[in-house]
Amino acid sequence: MLTMLEEEELRGVPLLIFANKQDMRTALPVAEVSERLGLTSLKDRQWSILGSSAVKGEGIEDGMNW
């Protein structure tokens, strides 16, 4: 994913990640998803990661508002 973000067309574009399926007890915590994706190394763009559950409709509106 980080390689894709280096593309010229995507430079400076904000990044939103939905950590979906947070309603499942086996879901990774949002912080761990962020760590595994290496999001903290992104210093040249605005980014956010939000826990969500598409089935329950949780987190989706927050993401759209972001």
PQR file of N, CA, C, O and H, with PARSE charges and radii, in Angstrom:
ATOM      1  N   MET A   1       0.819  -1.186   0.000 -0.4000 1.5000
ATOM      2  CA  MET A   1       0.000   0.000   0.000 -0.0000 2.0000
ATOM      3  C   MET A   1       0.866   1.253   0.000  0.5500 1.7000
ATOM      4  O   MET A   1       0.578   2.194  -0.740 -0.5500 1.4000
ATOM      5  N   LEU A   2       1.922   1.289   0.815 -0.4000 1.5000
ATOM      6  CA  LEU A   2       2.748   2.482   0.896 -0.0000 2.0000
ATOM      7  C   LEU A   2       3.412   2.798  -0.440  0.5500 1.7000
ATOM      8  O   LEU A   2       3.615   3.967  -0.768 -0.5500 1.4000
ATOM      9  H   LEU A   2       2.156   0.525   1.416  0.4000 1.0000
ATOM     10  N   THR A   3       3.747   1.775  -1.205 -0.4000 1.5000
ATOM     11  CA  THR A   3       4.337   1.992  -2.530 -0.0000 2.0000
ATOM     12  C   THR A   3       3.339   2.699  -3.439  0.5500 1.7000
ATOM     13  O   THR A   3       3.715   3.601  -4.188 -0.5500 1.4000
ATOM     14  H   THR A   3       3.582   0.826  -0.938  0.4000 1.0000
ATOM     15  N   MET A   4       2.098   2.306  -3.382 -0.4000 1.5000
ATOM     16  CA  MET A   4       1.062   2.937  -4.194 -0.0000 2.0000
ATOM     17  C   MET A   4       0.935   4.422  -3.852  0.5500 1.7000
ATOM     18  O   MET A   4       0.692   5.240  -4.740 -0.5500 1.4000
ATOM     19  H   MET A   4       1.792   1.573  -2.774  0.4000 1.0000
ATOM     20  N   LEU A   5       1.094   4.773  -2.593 -0.4000 1.5000
ATOM     21  CA  LEU A   5       0.953   6.165  -2.174 -0.0000 2.0000
ATOM     22  C   LEU A   5       2.079   7.047  -2.681  0.5500 1.7000
ATOM     23  O   LEU A   5       1.970   8.272  -2.625 -0.5500 1.4000
ATOM     24  H   LEU A   5       1.291   4.109  -1.872  0.4000 1.0000
ATOM     25  N   GLU A   6       3.152   6.457  -3.172 -0.4000 1.5000
ATOM     26  CA  GLU A   6       4.268   7.225  -3.720 -0.0000 2.0000
ATOM     27  C   GLU A   6       4.016   7.674  -5.156  0.5500 1.7000
ATOM     28  O   GLU A   6       4.789   8.460  -5.703 -0.5500 1.4000
ATOM     29  H   GLU A   6       3.240   5.462  -3.218  0.4000 1.0000
ATOM     30  N   GLU A   7       2.953   7.187  -5.763 -0.4000 1.5000
ATOM     31  CA  GLU A   7       2.617   7.590  -7.124 -0.0000 2.0000
ATOM     32  C   GLU A   7       2.382   9.104  -7.172  0.5500 1.7000
ATOM     33  O   GLU A   7       1.776   9.680  -6.268 -0.5500 1.4000
ATOM     34  H   GLU A   7       2.325   6.549  -5.319  0.4000 1.0000
ATOM     35  N   GLU A   8       2.863   9.724  -8.222 -0.4000 1.5000
ATOM     36  CA  GLU A   8       2.758  11.180  -8.380 -0.0000 2.0000
ATOM     37  C   GLU A   8       1.312  11.669  -8.255  0.5500 1.7000
ATOM     38  O   GLU A   8       1.056  12.693  -7.623 -0.5500 1.4000
ATOM     39  H   GLU A   8       3.355   9.256  -8.956  0.4000 1.0000
ATOM     40  N   GLU A   9       0.375  10.941  -8.851 -0.4000 1.5000
ATOM     41  CA  GLU A   9      -1.035  11.352  -8.823 -0.0000 2.0000
ATOM     42  C   GLU A   9      -1.627  11.346  -7.421  0.5500 1.7000
ATOM     43  O   GLU A   9      -2.637  12.005  -7.176 -0.5500 1.4000
ATOM     44  H   GLU A   9       0.583  10.109  -9.365  0.4000 1.0000
ATOM     45  N   LEU A  10      -1.016  10.614  -6.501 -0.4000 1.5000
ATOM     46  CA  LEU A  10      -1.559  10.489  -5.150 -0.0000 2.0000
ATOM     47  C   LEU A  10      -0.783  11.299  -4.106  0.5500 1.7000
ATOM     48  O   LEU A  10      -1.137  11.281  -2.928 -0.5500 1.4000
ATOM     49  H   LEU A  10      -0.195  10.078  -6.700  0.4000 1.0000
ATOM     50  N   ARG A  11       0.250  11.995  -4.516 -0.4000 1.5000
ATOM     51  CA  ARG A  11       1.046  12.786  -3.557 -0.0000 2.0000
ATOM     52  C   ARG A  11       0.172  13.830  -2.881  0.5500 1.7000
ATOM     53  O   ARG A  11      -0.527  14.593  -3.549 -0.5500 1.4000
ATOM     54  H   ARG A  11       0.538  12.009  -5.474  0.4000 1.0000
ATOM     55  N   GLY A  12       0.215  13.862  -1.562 -0.4000 1.5000
ATOM     56  CA  GLY A  12      -0.523  14.846  -0.793 -0.0000 2.0000
ATOM     57  C   GLY A  12      -2.006  14.561  -0.626  0.5500 1.7000
ATOM     58  O   GLY A  12      -2.695  15.308   0.069 -0.5500 1.4000
ATOM     59  H   GLY A  12       0.783  13.243  -1.020  0.4000 1.0000
ATOM     60  N   VAL A  13      -2.515  13.507  -1.242 -0.4000 1.5000
ATOM     61  CA  VAL A  13      -3.939  13.179  -1.124 -0.0000 2.0000
ATOM     62  C   VAL A  13      -4.186  12.563   0.253  0.5500 1.7000
ATOM     63  O   VAL A  13      -3.479  11.634   0.643 -0.5500 1.4000
ATOM     64  H   VAL A  13      -1.955  12.901  -1.808  0.4000 1.0000
ATOM     65  N   PRO A  14      -5.176  13.064   0.996 -0.5600 1.5000
ATOM     66  CA  PRO A  14      -5.479  12.471   2.307  0.2800 2.0000
ATOM     67  C   PRO A  14      -5.868  10.998   2.168  0.5500 1.7000
ATOM     68  O   PRO A  14      -6.413  10.578   1.148 -0.5500 1.4000
ATOM     69  N   LEU A  15      -5.579  10.236   3.203 -0.4000 1.5000
ATOM     70  CA  LEU A  15      -5.841   8.794   3.200 -0.0000 2.0000
ATOM     71  C   LEU A  15      -6.750   8.431   4.361  0.5500 1.7000
ATOM     72  O   LEU A  15      -6.466   8.765   5.512 -0.5500 1.4000
ATOM     73  H   LEU A  15      -5.136  10.578   4.032  0.4000 1.0000
ATOM     74  N   LEU A  16      -7.834   7.754   4.057 -0.4000 1.5000
ATOM     75  CA  LEU A  16      -8.758   7.256   5.075 -0.0000 2.0000
ATOM     76  C   LEU A  16      -8.814   5.740   4.970  0.5500 1.7000
ATOM     77  O   LEU A  16      -9.067   5.189   3.899 -0.5500 1.4000
ATOM     78  H   LEU A  16      -8.064   7.483   3.123  0.4000 1.0000
ATOM     79  N   ILE A  17      -8.579   5.081   6.081 -0.4000 1.5000
ATOM     80  CA  ILE A  17      -8.654   3.617   6.158 -0.0000 2.0000
ATOM     81  C   ILE A  17      -9.811   3.250   7.077  0.5500 1.7000
ATOM     82  O   ILE A  17      -9.906   3.753   8.196 -0.5500 1.4000
ATOM     83  H   ILE A  17      -8.374   5.528   6.952  0.4000 1.0000
ATOM     84  N   PHE A  18     -10.678   2.383   6.608 -0.4000 1.5000
ATOM     85  CA  PHE A  18     -11.722   1.816   7.462 -0.0000 2.0000
ATOM     86  C   PHE A  18     -11.227   0.457   7.951  0.5500 1.7000
ATOM     87  O   PHE A  18     -10.994  -0.444   7.145 -0.5500 1.4000
ATOM     88  H   PHE A  18     -10.601   1.974   5.698  0.4000 1.0000
ATOM     89  N   ALA A  19     -11.068   0.308   9.245 -0.4000 1.5000
ATOM     90  CA  ALA A  19     -10.746  -0.992   9.844 -0.0000 2.0000
ATOM     91  C   ALA A  19     -12.094  -1.671  10.099  0.5500 1.7000
ATOM     92  O   ALA A  19     -12.659  -1.587  11.189 -0.5500 1.4000
ATOM     93  H   ALA A  19     -11.257   1.040   9.900  0.4000 1.0000
ATOM     94  N   ASN A  20     -12.581  -2.333   9.076 -0.4000 1.5000
ATOM     95  CA  ASN A  20     -13.924  -2.901   9.105 -0.0000 2.0000
ATOM     96  C   ASN A  20     -13.968  -4.177   9.952  0.5500 1.7000
ATOM     97  O   ASN A  20     -12.943  -4.721  10.363 -0.5500 1.4000
ATOM     98  H   ASN A  20     -12.123  -2.401   8.190  0.4000 1.0000
ATOM     99  N   LYS A  21     -15.159  -4.612  10.185 -0.4000 1.5000
ATOM    100  CA  LYS A  21     -15.462  -5.841  10.928 -0.0000 2.0000
ATOM    101  C   LYS A  21     -15.099  -5.732  12.411  0.5500 1.7000
ATOM    102  O   LYS A  21     -14.817  -6.742  13.056 -0.5500 1.4000
ATOM    103  H   LYS A  21     -15.992  -4.171   9.852  0.4000 1.0000
ATOM    104  N   GLN A  22     -15.106  -4.524  12.947 -0.4000 1.5000
ATOM    105  CA  GLN A  22     -14.790  -4.329  14.351 -0.0000 2.0000
ATOM    106  C   GLN A  22     -15.855  -4.916  15.272  0.5500 1.7000
ATOM    107  O   GLN A  22     -15.658  -4.977  16.486 -0.5500 1.4000
ATOM    108  H   GLN A  22     -15.336  -3.703  12.423  0.4000 1.0000
ATOM    109  N   ASP A  23     -16.980  -5.348  14.705 -0.4000 1.5000
ATOM    110  CA  ASP A  23     -18.024  -5.997  15.490 -0.0000 2.0000
ATOM    111  C   ASP A  23     -17.682  -7.459  15.783  0.5500 1.7000
ATOM    112  O   ASP A  23     -18.341  -8.099  16.603 -0.5500 1.4000
ATOM    113  H   ASP A  23     -17.140  -5.298  13.719  0.4000 1.0000
ATOM    114  N   MET A  24     -16.660  -7.983  15.121 -0.4000 1.5000
ATOM    115  CA  MET A  24     -16.264  -9.383  15.326 -0.0000 2.0000
ATOM    116  C   MET A  24     -15.194  -9.452  16.422  0.5500 1.7000
ATOM    117  O   MET A  24     -14.278  -8.631  16.448 -0.5500 1.4000
ATOM    118  H   MET A  24     -16.124  -7.463  14.456  0.4000 1.0000
ATOM    119  N   ARG A  25     -15.309 -10.413  17.309 -0.4000 1.5000
ATOM    120  CA  ARG A  25     -14.357 -10.492  18.414 -0.0000 2.0000
ATOM    121  C   ARG A  25     -12.946 -10.855  17.953  0.5500 1.7000
ATOM    122  O   ARG A  25     -11.989 -10.665  18.703 -0.5500 1.4000
ATOM    123  H   ARG A  25     -16.053 -11.080  17.288  0.4000 1.0000
ATOM    124  N   THR A  26     -12.803 -11.368  16.744 -0.4000 1.5000
ATOM    125  CA  THR A  26     -11.488 -11.727  16.214 -0.0000 2.0000
ATOM    126  C   THR A  26     -10.821 -10.580  15.444  0.5500 1.7000
ATOM    127  O   THR A  26      -9.711 -10.739  14.936 -0.5500 1.4000
ATOM    128  H   THR A  26     -13.581 -11.523  16.134  0.4000 1.0000
ATOM    129  N   ALA A  27     -11.490  -9.436  15.357 -0.4000 1.5000
ATOM    130  CA  ALA A  27     -10.940  -8.297  14.615 -0.0000 2.0000
ATOM    131  C   ALA A  27      -9.722  -7.730  15.328  0.5500 1.7000
ATOM    132  O   ALA A  27      -9.686  -7.651  16.556 -0.5500 1.4000
ATOM    133  H   ALA A  27     -12.391  -9.306  15.770  0.4000 1.0000
ATOM    134  N   LEU A  28      -8.725  -7.339  14.544 -0.4000 1.5000
ATOM    135  CA  LEU A  28      -7.564  -6.674  15.112 -0.0000 2.0000
ATOM    136  C   LEU A  28      -7.972  -5.298  15.627  0.5500 1.7000
ATOM    137  O   LEU A  28      -8.807  -4.634  15.013 -0.5500 1.4000
ATOM    138  H   LEU A  28      -8.754  -7.403  13.547  0.4000 1.0000
ATOM    139  N   PRO A  29      -7.403  -4.866  16.729 -0.5600 1.5000
ATOM    140  CA  PRO A  29      -7.669  -3.497  17.195  0.2800 2.0000
ATOM    141  C   PRO A  29      -7.180  -2.484  16.157  0.5500 1.7000
ATOM    142  O   PRO A  29      -6.226  -2.748  15.426 -0.5500 1.4000
ATOM    143  N   VAL A  30      -7.827  -1.344  16.100 -0.4000 1.5000
ATOM    144  CA  VAL A  30      -7.498  -0.312  15.123 -0.0000 2.0000
ATOM    145  C   VAL A  30      -6.018   0.069  15.213  0.5500 1.7000
ATOM    146  O   VAL A  30      -5.366   0.242  14.184 -0.5500 1.4000
ATOM    147  H   VAL A  30      -8.602  -1.129  16.695  0.4000 1.0000
ATOM    148  N   ALA A  31      -5.488   0.199  16.414 -0.4000 1.5000
ATOM    149  CA  ALA A  31      -4.077   0.571  16.579 -0.0000 2.0000
ATOM    150  C   ALA A  31      -3.155  -0.468  15.951  0.5500 1.7000
ATOM    151  O   ALA A  31      -2.134  -0.116  15.359 -0.5500 1.4000
ATOM    152  H   ALA A  31      -6.019   0.058  17.250  0.4000 1.0000
ATOM    153  N   GLU A  32      -3.503  -1.722  16.075 -0.4000 1.5000
ATOM    154  CA  GLU A  32      -2.671  -2.772  15.490 -0.0000 2.0000
ATOM    155  C   GLU A  32      -2.754  -2.765  13.963  0.5500 1.7000
ATOM    156  O   GLU A  32      -1.749  -2.992  13.289 -0.5500 1.4000
ATOM    157  H   GLU A  32      -4.332  -2.008  16.556  0.4000 1.0000
ATOM    158  N   VAL A  33      -3.933  -2.510  13.418 -0.4000 1.5000
ATOM    159  CA  VAL A  33      -4.074  -2.396  11.966 -0.0000 2.0000
ATOM    160  C   VAL A  33      -3.198  -1.248  11.465  0.5500 1.7000
ATOM    161  O   VAL A  33      -2.493  -1.387  10.466 -0.5500 1.4000
ATOM    162  H   VAL A  33      -4.750  -2.326  13.966  0.4000 1.0000
ATOM    163  N   SER A  34      -3.248  -0.128  12.160 -0.4000 1.5000
ATOM    164  CA  SER A  34      -2.439   1.036  11.805 -0.0000 2.0000
ATOM    165  C   SER A  34      -0.957   0.697  11.820  0.5500 1.7000
ATOM    166  O   SER A  34      -0.218   1.065  10.907 -0.5500 1.4000
ATOM    167  H   SER A  34      -3.821  -0.016  12.972  0.4000 1.0000
ATOM    168  N   GLU A  35      -0.531   0.000  12.852 -0.4000 1.5000
ATOM    169  CA  GLU A  35       0.879  -0.381  12.979 -0.0000 2.0000
ATOM    170  C   GLU A  35       1.298  -1.319  11.847  0.5500 1.7000
ATOM    171  O   GLU A  35       2.342  -1.127  11.226 -0.5500 1.4000
ATOM    172  H   GLU A  35      -1.131  -0.300  13.594  0.4000 1.0000
ATOM    173  N   ARG A  36       0.481  -2.326  11.590 -0.4000 1.5000
ATOM    174  CA  ARG A  36       0.817  -3.302  10.541 -0.0000 2.0000
ATOM    175  C   ARG A  36       0.863  -2.678   9.151  0.5500 1.7000
ATOM    176  O   ARG A  36       1.627  -3.121   8.293 -0.5500 1.4000
ATOM    177  H   ARG A  36      -0.368  -2.482  12.095  0.4000 1.0000
ATOM    178  N   LEU A  37       0.048  -1.652   8.927 -0.4000 1.5000
ATOM    179  CA  LEU A  37       0.065  -0.966   7.633 -0.0000 2.0000
ATOM    180  C   LEU A  37       1.177   0.073   7.533  0.5500 1.7000
ATOM    181  O   LEU A  37       1.455   0.593   6.452 -0.5500 1.4000
ATOM    182  H   LEU A  37      -0.573  -1.291   9.623  0.4000 1.0000
ATOM    183  N   GLY A  38       1.808   0.369   8.658 -0.4000 1.5000
ATOM    184  CA  GLY A  38       2.890   1.350   8.654 -0.0000 2.0000
ATOM    185  C   GLY A  38       2.412   2.782   8.511  0.5500 1.7000
ATOM    186  O   GLY A  38       3.132   3.629   7.983 -0.5500 1.4000
ATOM    187  H   GLY A  38       1.582  -0.053   9.536  0.4000 1.0000
ATOM    188  N   LEU A  39       1.204   3.058   8.977 -0.4000 1.5000
ATOM    189  CA  LEU A  39       0.639   4.392   8.802 -0.0000 2.0000
ATOM    190  C   LEU A  39       1.410   5.469   9.554  0.5500 1.7000
ATOM    191  O   LEU A  39       1.456   6.613   9.104 -0.5500 1.4000
ATOM    192  H   LEU A  39       0.619   2.369   9.405  0.4000 1.0000
ATOM    193  N   THR A  40       2.009   5.133  10.677 -0.4000 1.5000
ATOM    194  CA  THR A  40       2.738   6.145  11.447 -0.0000 2.0000
ATOM    195  C   THR A  40       3.964   6.656  10.704  0.5500 1.7000
ATOM    196  O   THR A  40       4.512   7.699  11.061 -0.5500 1.4000
ATOM    197  H   THR A  40       1.972   4.203  11.043  0.4000 1.0000
ATOM    198  N   SER A  41       4.400   5.939   9.680 -0.4000 1.5000
ATOM    199  CA  SER A  41       5.549   6.401   8.899 -0.0000 2.0000
ATOM    200  C   SER A  41       5.146   7.430   7.844  0.5500 1.7000
ATOM    201  O   SER A  41       6.011   8.026   7.203 -0.5500 1.4000
ATOM    202  H   SER A  41       3.955   5.092   9.390  0.4000 1.0000
ATOM    203  N   LEU A  42       3.859   7.642   7.659 -0.4000 1.5000
ATOM    204  CA  LEU A  42       3.385   8.622   6.673 -0.0000 2.0000
ATOM    205  C   LEU A  42       3.468  10.019   7.277  0.5500 1.7000
ATOM    206  O   LEU A  42       2.638  10.405   8.099 -0.5500 1.4000
ATOM    207  H   LEU A  42       3.156   7.158   8.180  0.4000 1.0000
ATOM    208  N   LYS A  43       4.464  10.756   6.862 -0.4000 1.5000
ATOM    209  CA  LYS A  43       4.670  12.101   7.408 -0.0000 2.0000
ATOM    210  C   LYS A  43       4.272  13.192   6.426  0.5500 1.7000
ATOM    211  O   LYS A  43       4.162  14.357   6.808 -0.5500 1.4000
ATOM    212  H   LYS A  43       5.138  10.442   6.194  0.4000 1.0000
ATOM    213  N   ASP A  44       4.054  12.830   5.163 -0.4000 1.5000
ATOM    214  CA  ASP A  44       3.817  13.835   4.131 -0.0000 2.0000
ATOM    215  C   ASP A  44       2.360  13.953   3.709  0.5500 1.7000
ATOM    216  O   ASP A  44       2.053  14.572   2.690 -0.5500 1.4000
ATOM    217  H   ASP A  44       4.144  11.883   4.853  0.4000 1.0000
ATOM    218  N   ARG A  45       1.474  13.369   4.481 -0.4000 1.5000
ATOM    219  CA  ARG A  45       0.053  13.458   4.139 -0.0000 2.0000
ATOM    220  C   ARG A  45      -0.800  13.302   5.391  0.5500 1.7000
ATOM    221  O   ARG A  45      -0.367  12.743   6.399 -0.5500 1.4000
ATOM    222  H   ARG A  45       1.723  12.867   5.309  0.4000 1.0000
ATOM    223  N   GLN A  46      -2.006  13.804   5.299 -0.4000 1.5000
ATOM    224  CA  GLN A  46      -2.986  13.641   6.359 -0.0000 2.0000
ATOM    225  C   GLN A  46      -3.612  12.262   6.211  0.5500 1.7000
ATOM    226  O   GLN A  46      -3.966  11.855   5.105 -0.5500 1.4000
ATOM    227  H   GLN A  46      -2.358  14.258   4.481  0.4000 1.0000
ATOM    228  N   TRP A  47      -3.750  11.541   7.320 -0.4000 1.5000
ATOM    229  CA  TRP A  47      -4.386  10.227   7.254 -0.0000 2.0000
ATOM    230  C   TRP A  47      -5.184   9.975   8.532  0.5500 1.7000
ATOM    231  O   TRP A  47      -4.961  10.597   9.570 -0.5500 1.4000
ATOM    232  H   TRP A  47      -3.462  11.872   8.219  0.4000 1.0000
ATOM    233  N   SER A  48      -6.109   9.052   8.412 -0.4000 1.5000
ATOM    234  CA  SER A  48      -6.916   8.645   9.555 -0.0000 2.0000
ATOM    235  C   SER A  48      -7.301   7.187   9.371  0.5500 1.7000
ATOM    236  O   SER A  48      -7.469   6.706   8.250 -0.5500 1.4000
ATOM    237  H   SER A  48      -6.290   8.546   7.568  0.4000 1.0000
ATOM    238  N   ILE A  49      -7.435   6.499  10.488 -0.4000 1.5000
ATOM    239  CA  ILE A  49      -7.943   5.127  10.468 -0.0000 2.0000
ATOM    240  C   ILE A  49      -9.087   5.070  11.465  0.5500 1.7000
ATOM    241  O   ILE A  49      -8.965   5.523  12.603 -0.5500 1.4000
ATOM    242  H   ILE A  49      -7.299   6.890  11.398  0.4000 1.0000
ATOM    243  N   LEU A  50     -10.187   4.512  11.022 -0.4000 1.5000
ATOM    244  CA  LEU A  50     -11.388   4.451  11.866 -0.0000 2.0000
ATOM    245  C   LEU A  50     -11.889   3.021  11.949  0.5500 1.7000
ATOM    246  O   LEU A  50     -11.951   2.309  10.946 -0.5500 1.4000
ATOM    247  H   LEU A  50     -10.286   4.145  10.097  0.4000 1.0000
ATOM    248  N   GLY A  51     -12.245   2.612  13.153 -0.4000 1.5000
ATOM    249  CA  GLY A  51     -12.904   1.331  13.313 -0.0000 2.0000
ATOM    250  C   GLY A  51     -14.300   1.416  12.744  0.5500 1.7000
ATOM    251  O   GLY A  51     -14.969   2.442  12.869 -0.5500 1.4000
ATOM    252  H   GLY A  51     -12.195   3.191  13.968  0.4000 1.0000
ATOM    253  N   SER A  52     -14.740   0.341  12.119 -0.4000 1.5000
ATOM    254  CA  SER A  52     -16.076   0.372  11.529 -0.0000 2.0000
ATOM    255  C   SER A  52     -16.689  -1.023  11.504  0.5500 1.7000
ATOM    256  O   SER A  52     -16.011  -2.039  11.659 -0.5500 1.4000
ATOM    257  H   SER A  52     -14.196  -0.492  12.018  0.4000 1.0000
ATOM    258  N   SER A  53     -17.978  -1.022  11.305 -0.4000 1.5000
ATOM    259  CA  SER A  53     -18.731  -2.251  11.084 -0.0000 2.0000
ATOM    260  C   SER A  53     -19.784  -1.923  10.044  0.5500 1.7000
ATOM    261  O   SER A  53     -20.781  -1.265  10.344 -0.5500 1.4000
ATOM    262  H   SER A  53     -18.529  -0.197  11.180  0.4000 1.0000
ATOM    263  N   ALA A  54     -19.564  -2.376   8.837 -0.4000 1.5000
ATOM    264  CA  ALA A  54     -20.518  -2.104   7.760 -0.0000 2.0000
ATOM    265  C   ALA A  54     -21.873  -2.740   8.068  0.5500 1.7000
ATOM    266  O   ALA A  54     -22.916  -2.172   7.744 -0.5500 1.4000
ATOM    267  H   ALA A  54     -18.755  -2.910   8.594  0.4000 1.0000
ATOM    268  N   VAL A  55     -21.857  -3.911   8.689 -0.4000 1.5000
ATOM    269  CA  VAL A  55     -23.097  -4.608   9.022 -0.0000 2.0000
ATOM    270  C   VAL A  55     -23.933  -3.785   9.996  0.5500 1.7000
ATOM    271  O   VAL A  55     -25.152  -3.692   9.848 -0.5500 1.4000
ATOM    272  H   VAL A  55     -21.010  -4.373   8.952  0.4000 1.0000
ATOM    273  N   LYS A  56     -23.277  -3.186  10.992 -0.4000 1.5000
ATOM    274  CA  LYS A  56     -23.977  -2.386  11.990 -0.0000 2.0000
ATOM    275  C   LYS A  56     -24.075  -0.915  11.607  0.5500 1.7000
ATOM    276  O   LYS A  56     -24.774  -0.143  12.264 -0.5500 1.4000
ATOM    277  H   LYS A  56     -22.287  -3.261  11.111  0.4000 1.0000
ATOM    278  N   GLY A  57     -23.374  -0.528  10.544 -0.4000 1.5000
ATOM    279  CA  GLY A  57     -23.392   0.871  10.125 -0.0000 2.0000
ATOM    280  C   GLY A  57     -22.579   1.778  11.030  0.5500 1.7000
ATOM    281  O   GLY A  57     -22.816   2.986  11.064 -0.5500 1.4000
ATOM    282  H   GLY A  57     -22.807  -1.155  10.011  0.4000 1.0000
ATOM    283  N   GLU A  58     -21.638   1.228  11.754 -0.4000 1.5000
ATOM    284  CA  GLU A  58     -20.834   2.015  12.693 -0.0000 2.0000
ATOM    285  C   GLU A  58     -19.551   2.495  12.030  0.5500 1.7000
ATOM    286  O   GLU A  58     -18.899   1.747  11.303 -0.5500 1.4000
ATOM    287  H   GLU A  58     -21.446   0.247  11.726  0.4000 1.0000
ATOM    288  N   GLY A  59     -19.197   3.744  12.286 -0.4000 1.5000
ATOM    289  CA  GLY A  59     -17.957   4.306  11.801 -0.0000 2.0000
ATOM    290  C   GLY A  59     -18.011   4.874  10.390  0.5500 1.7000
ATOM    291  O   GLY A  59     -17.134   5.641   9.994 -0.5500 1.4000
ATOM    292  H   GLY A  59     -19.727   4.353  12.877  0.4000 1.0000
ATOM    293  N   ILE A  60     -19.024   4.507   9.638 -0.4000 1.5000
ATOM    294  CA  ILE A  60     -19.107   4.938   8.242 -0.0000 2.0000
ATOM    295  C   ILE A  60     -19.346   6.449   8.154  0.5500 1.7000
ATOM    296  O   ILE A  60     -18.660   7.147   7.407 -0.5500 1.4000
ATOM    297  H   ILE A  60     -19.737   3.884   9.959  0.4000 1.0000
ATOM    298  N   GLU A  61     -20.311   6.946   8.912 -0.4000 1.5000
ATOM    299  CA  GLU A  61     -20.617   8.367   8.885 -0.0000 2.0000
ATOM    300  C   GLU A  61     -19.431   9.186   9.371  0.5500 1.7000
ATOM    301  O   GLU A  61     -19.135  10.242   8.813 -0.5500 1.4000
ATOM    302  H   GLU A  61     -20.868   6.379   9.519  0.4000 1.0000
ATOM    303  N   ASP A  62     -18.750   8.706  10.405 -0.4000 1.5000
ATOM    304  CA  ASP A  62     -17.569   9.413  10.903 -0.0000 2.0000
ATOM    305  C   ASP A  62     -16.506   9.523   9.810  0.5500 1.7000
ATOM    306  O   ASP A  62     -15.869  10.565   9.658 -0.5500 1.4000
ATOM    307  H   ASP A  62     -18.990   7.848  10.858  0.4000 1.0000
ATOM    308  N   GLY A  63     -16.324   8.464   9.067 -0.4000 1.5000
ATOM    309  CA  GLY A  63     -15.367   8.485   7.971 -0.0000 2.0000
ATOM    310  C   GLY A  63     -15.757   9.471   6.883  0.5500 1.7000
ATOM    311  O   GLY A  63     -14.910  10.202   6.369 -0.5500 1.4000
ATOM    312  H   GLY A  63     -16.842   7.617   9.191  0.4000 1.0000
ATOM    313  N   MET A  64     -17.021   9.493   6.534 -0.4000 1.5000
ATOM    314  CA  MET A  64     -17.470  10.414   5.508 -0.0000 2.0000
ATOM    315  C   MET A  64     -17.346  11.867   5.977  0.5500 1.7000
ATOM    316  O   MET A  64     -17.059  12.757   5.176 -0.5500 1.4000
ATOM    317  H   MET A  64     -17.709   8.900   6.951  0.4000 1.0000
ATOM    318  N   ASN A  65     -17.560  12.101   7.256 -0.4000 1.5000
ATOM    319  CA  ASN A  65     -17.405  13.444   7.798 -0.0000 2.0000
ATOM    320  C   ASN A  65     -15.940  13.864   7.843  0.5500 1.7000
ATOM    321  O   ASN A  65     -15.631  15.048   7.708 -0.5500 1.4000
ATOM    322  H   ASN A  65     -17.794  11.378   7.906  0.4000 1.0000
ATOM    323  N   TRP A  66     -15.046  12.913   8.031 -0.4000 1.5000
ATOM    324  CA  TRP A  66     -13.628  13.224   8.057 -0.0000 2.0000
ATOM    325  C   TRP A  66     -13.186  13.718   6.708  0.5500 1.7000
ATOM    326  O   TRP A  66     -12.012  14.036   6.521 -0.5500 1.4000
ATOM    327  H   TRP A  66     -15.297  11.952   8.141  0.4000 1.0000
TER
END
